[in-house]
Amino acid sequence: MKLWTGLFVSLLAAGALAAPAVAQNAAKPAIVYSTGGKFDKSFNEGVSQGAQRFNKETGIAIAEFEPNNETQFEQAHRRFAQRGQDPIVAVGFSQAVALEKVAKEFPNVHFTIIDMVVPLPNVQSVTFKEHEGSFLVGVLAALASKSGKVGFVGGMDIPLIRRFQCGFEQGIKYANPKAELIANMTGTTPAAWNDPGRGAELAKGQFDRGVDVVYAAAGSTGIGVLQAAKDRGKLAIGVDSNQNHLHPGTMLTSMIKRVDLAAYNSFKAANDKSWKGGIAALGLKEGGVDWALDKDNEKLVTPEMKAKVDAAKADIISGKITVHDYMSNNACK
């Protein structure tokens, strides 16, 4: 029973009592978060925001579990399935093996996994074209950089994060072929997602080498990168959720990855009895990724910079620009 000390069922909205009445045959959604915590201000928190939206609209509670380590994934999915939760959202590629095993045991339960493909009829696999969104923030980074040196701090060194880095570098070179990218990965184990101190250390090392704009794609570790940029008076780029509000004035932008939609759409479809398994790859054209411009960073983005990024976005959507996907051949050209 120790596993379930972290389990809680939350109404997710202060006004839940005023929400619409819940039908007896309504969905019973659940989320198994990635390691790093629900309130990581990035990937997990984006999924939570989708859950909050669903709860606000329907009044339906979402069962949630925050694992301490990857060994808890399988038991969490199995316990949720046994309890009748449906659909169950798995946050992150690292849950694929556990989810596939449990999904085979419970063929009538619907599962959604974010950032990985599990080819089963009762699994909905939602992936994102992170390289396209990263290209756009790369363009912006190159235009904002005065030194011509731009940094990247990734989390766990895996092909998915290399995809972010590769798209970012292509955007940088598109805007300024002479610009230099200095990149570091935080580590090779899941602990790399939750080490803000190490993130700050890596960012400071890059600043010492002349970097004046840094992009963090590292989960909670990225919080340290963003803070280091604030402390040094450098510019930073957030990821997944819109992180511009964390440090207004030094947050150049954020590469938005709509993981909130992945969760919300799964819950809504299940509640509407229209849920379908299969694979979805969401890029700029589908509204799955984008860059953030709001009151917290608008003073840092000139009209000329915005025009350049918007033009690149339009060209990617139209097919005029093709952003190479690192994961297509494990190489960045």
C-alpha positions in Angstrom: 0.0 0.0 0.0 3.0 2.3 0.2 2.7 3.1 -3.5 -0.6 4.8 -2.9 0.6 7.2 -0.2 1.1 9.6 -3.1 -2.3 8.9 -4.7 -4.9 11.6 -4.4 -8.2 12.2 -6.1 -8.7 15.9 -6.5 -11.7 17.9 -7.8 -9.1 20.2 -9.3 -11.3 23.2 -9.1 -12.5 25.3 -6.2 -15.9 25.7 -7.8 -16.4 22.0 -8.4 -19.7 21.9 -6.4 -21.1 24.3 -8.9 -20.0 22.3 -11.9 -22.4 20.3 -14.1 -23.9 17.2 -12.6 -21.8 14.1 -13.4 -23.6 11.3 -15.3 -23.3 7.8 -13.9 -21.7 6.5 -17.0 -19.2 9.3 -17.2 -15.5 8.8 -17.8 -13.3 8.1 -14.7 -10.0 9.6 -15.8 -6.6 9.1 -14.2 -3.1 10.4 -14.7 0.2 8.8 -14.0 2.7 11.6 -14.0 6.3 11.4 -15.0 9.0 11.6 -12.3 9.8 15.2 -11.5 6.6 16.1 -9.8 3.2 17.4 -10.9 4.2 21.0 -10.2 7.4 21.0 -12.3 6.3 24.2 -14.1 6.8 22.4 -17.3 5.8 19.0 -18.8 3.8 17.5 -15.9 2.2 20.7 -15.0 1.0 21.2 -18.6 -0.8 17.9 -18.4 -2.3 19.0 -15.1 -3.6 22.1 -16.8 -5.5 20.0 -19.3 -7.0 18.0 -16.5 -8.1 21.2 -14.7 -9.8 22.4 -17.8 -11.7 19.1 -18.2 -12.7 19.1 -14.5 -13.9 22.7 -14.7 -16.1 21.9 -17.7 -17.6 18.6 -16.4 -17.2 18.4 -12.6 -15.5 15.0 -13.1 -12.7 14.3 -10.6 -9.3 13.1 -12.0 -7.3 10.5 -10.0 -3.6 11.3 -10.0 -0.4 9.6 -9.0 3.0 11.2 -8.7 5.7 8.5 -8.8 9.0 8.8 -7.0 10.7 6.6 -9.5 10.1 4.6 -12.7 9.6 1.3 -10.9 6.2 2.5 -9.7 4.8 3.0 -13.2 3.5 -0.5 -13.8 1.8 -0.9 -10.5 0.2 2.5 -10.7 -1.4 1.7 -14.1 -2.5 -1.7 -12.9 -4.1 -0.3 -9.7 -5.9 2.4 -11.7 -7.2 -0.1 -14.2 -8.3 -2.5 -11.4 -10.2 0.4 -9.8 -12.1 1.1 -13.0 -10.3 4.3 -14.0 -10.8 5.0 -17.7 -9.1 6.6 -19.6 -5.6 6.5 -18.0 -3.0 9.0 -19.2 0.7 8.1 -19.0 2.9 11.2 -19.0 6.2 10.6 -20.8 8.0 8.1 -23.0 9.5 6.2 -20.0 6.1 4.7 -19.2 5.8 2.8 -22.5 7.0 -0.6 -21.3 4.8 -0.5 -18.2 1.8 0.8 -20.0 2.0 -1.8 -22.8 2.1 -4.6 -20.3 -0.9 -3.3 -18.4 -2.9 -2.4 -21.5 -2.6 -6.0 -22.7 -3.9 -7.2 -19.3 -6.9 -4.8 -19.5 -7.9 -4.6 -23.2 -11.2 -2.9 -22.4 -9.5 0.0 -20.6 -8.3 3.0 -22.7 -4.8 4.4 -22.2 -3.2 7.5 -23.6 0.6 7.9 -23.7 2.3 11.2 -24.3 5.7 11.2 -26.2 5.8 7.6 -27.2 4.0 5.1 -29.5 2.5 1.9 -28.1 0.8 0.1 -31.0 -2.2 -1.5 -29.3 -5.9 -1.0 -30.1 -6.7 0.4 -26.7 -3.8 2.8 -26.6 -3.8 6.4 -28.0 -0.3 7.5 -28.7 0.3 11.3 -28.8 3.6 12.6 -30.0 4.8 16.1 -30.9 7.0 17.6 -33.6 9.3 19.3 -31.0 11.8 20.1 -33.7 9.4 22.4 -35.4 8.7 24.5 -32.3 12.3 24.4 -31.4 13.2 25.8 -34.8 11.1 28.8 -34.2 12.7 29.6 -30.8 16.0 29.0 -32.4 15.3 31.8 -34.9 14.3 34.1 -32.1 17.4 33.2 -30.1 19.7 34.0 -32.9 18.0 37.3 -33.6 18.2 38.3 -29.9 21.8 37.2 -29.3 24.4 39.9 -29.3 27.4 37.6 -28.9 26.4 35.2 -31.6 26.7 32.3 -29.0 23.5 30.5 -28.0 23.1 27.8 -25.4 21.1 24.6 -25.0 20.6 22.6 -21.8 18.9 19.3 -22.2 17.7 16.9 -19.6 18.3 13.2 -20.0 20.4 12.4 -23.1 17.9 10.6 -25.3 16.9 10.9 -28.9 13.8 12.9 -27.9 15.8 15.7 -26.3 18.3 15.6 -29.2 15.3 16.3 -31.4 14.7 19.6 -29.5 18.4 20.5 -29.8 18.6 19.7 -33.5 15.5 21.7 -34.3 16.8 24.6 -32.2 20.2 24.6 -34.0 18.5 24.6 -37.4 16.5 27.6 -36.4 19.6 29.4 -35.2 21.5 28.7 -38.4 18.5 29.8 -40.5 18.5 33.2 -38.8 22.3 33.5 -38.4 24.5 31.0 -40.2 27.6 32.3 -38.3 26.0 31.8 -34.9 27.5 29.1 -32.5 25.5 26.6 -30.4 27.0 25.4 -27.1 25.0 22.4 -25.8 25.0 20.3 -22.7 22.9 17.4 -21.5 22.3 17.1 -17.8 22.7 13.3 -17.5 21.9 9.8 -18.7 19.4 8.7 -16.1 15.9 9.9 -15.2 17.4 12.0 -12.4 18.5 14.4 -15.1 14.9 15.7 -15.2 14.9 16.9 -11.6 18.2 18.6 -10.8 17.8 22.4 -10.9 21.2 22.9 -9.3 22.9 21.0 -12.1 20.9 22.9 -14.6 22.1 26.2 -13.2 25.7 25.0 -13.1 25.6 24.0 -16.8 24.0 27.3 -17.8 26.6 29.4 -15.9 29.3 27.4 -17.6 27.8 28.4 -21.0 27.5 32.0 -19.9 31.2 32.0 -19.0 31.9 30.9 -22.6 29.9 33.9 -24.1 26.4 32.5 -24.4 23.8 35.2 -23.9 20.6 33.2 -24.8 19.9 29.7 -23.4 17.2 27.2 -24.2 16.2 24.7 -21.5 14.5 21.4 -22.4 15.1 19.6 -19.2 11.9 19.3 -17.1 12.4 20.6 -13.5 16.1 20.9 -14.2 15.3 23.7 -16.5 14.0 25.8 -13.6 17.7 26.1 -12.5 18.7 27.2 -16.0 16.0 29.9 -16.1 17.0 31.2 -12.7 20.7 31.3 -13.6 19.8 33.4 -16.7 17.9 35.8 -14.5 20.8 36.0 -12.0 23.3 36.7 -14.8 21.1 39.1 -16.8 21.0 36.7 -19.7 18.0 35.6 -21.8 16.3 32.2 -21.4 13.8 30.2 -23.3 11.4 27.9 -21.5 9.8 24.7 -22.7 6.5 22.7 -22.8 4.4 25.1 -20.7 4.5 28.9 -21.2 7.2 29.7 -18.6 7.5 33.4 -19.6 5.9 34.5 -16.3 8.6 32.9 -14.2 11.2 35.7 -14.9 9.6 38.5 -16.9 12.3 40.6 -18.5 14.8 37.7 -19.0 12.4 35.1 -20.5 12.8 35.6 -24.3 10.0 33.1 -25.0 8.9 29.5 -24.4 8.5 26.7 -26.8 5.0 25.6 -26.1 4.1 21.9 -26.3 0.4 21.3 -26.0 0.5 18.3 -23.7 -2.5 19.9 -22.0 -4.5 19.1 -25.1 -3.4 15.5 -25.2 -4.8 14.9 -21.7 -7.9 17.1 -22.2 -8.8 15.5 -25.6 -8.4 12.0 -24.2 -10.7 12.7 -21.2 -13.3 14.6 -23.3 -13.4 11.9 -26.0 -13.9 9.2 -23.4 -16.6 11.1 -21.8 -18.3 11.7 -25.1 -17.9 8.0 -26.1 -15.8 9.0 -29.1 -12.4 7.9 -27.9 -10.2 6.1 -30.5 -6.8 4.5 -30.3 -4.1 5.2 -32.8 -1.2 7.6 -33.3 -1.2 11.4 -33.6 1.8 13.5 -34.3 1.2 17.2 -33.6 3.3 19.9 -35.0 2.8 23.6 -36.0 0.1 22.8 -38.5 -1.9 20.9 -35.9 -1.4 23.5 -33.2 0.6 21.0 -31.1 3.7 23.2 -30.8 4.3 27.0 -31.0 6.2 29.8 -29.4 4.9 32.1 -26.7 4.4 35.9 -27.0 2.6 37.7 -24.1 2.9 40.6 -21.7 5.8 39.0 -19.9 8.2 39.0 -23.0 6.7 41.4 -25.5 9.3 44.1 -24.7 12.1 41.7 -25.7 10.6 40.8 -29.1 10.8 43.5 -31.7 8.3 43.7 -34.6 11.1 42.7 -36.9 12.0 39.6 -34.8 8.3 38.6 -34.6 7.9 39.0 -38.4 10.9 36.7 -39.0 9.6 34.0 -36.7 6.1 34.3 -38.1 7.5 33.9 -41.6 9.4 30.8 -40.7 6.3 29.3 -39.0 4.3 29.9 -42.1 7.0 28.3 -44.3 7.2 25.2 -42.1 3.4 24.8 -42.2 3.3 25.2 -46.0 6.2 22.9 -46.5 8.6 25.5 -47.9 10.9 24.8 -44.9 11.4 21.2 -43.8 12.9 20.9 -40.3 15.0 17.7 -40.0 13.8 15.4 -37.3 16.8 14.0 -35.3 14.7 10.9 -34.4 14.3 10.0 -38.1 17.9 8.9 -38.4 19.6 9.7 -35.0 21.6 12.5 -36.7 21.3 16.2 -37.0 22.1 17.7 -40.4 
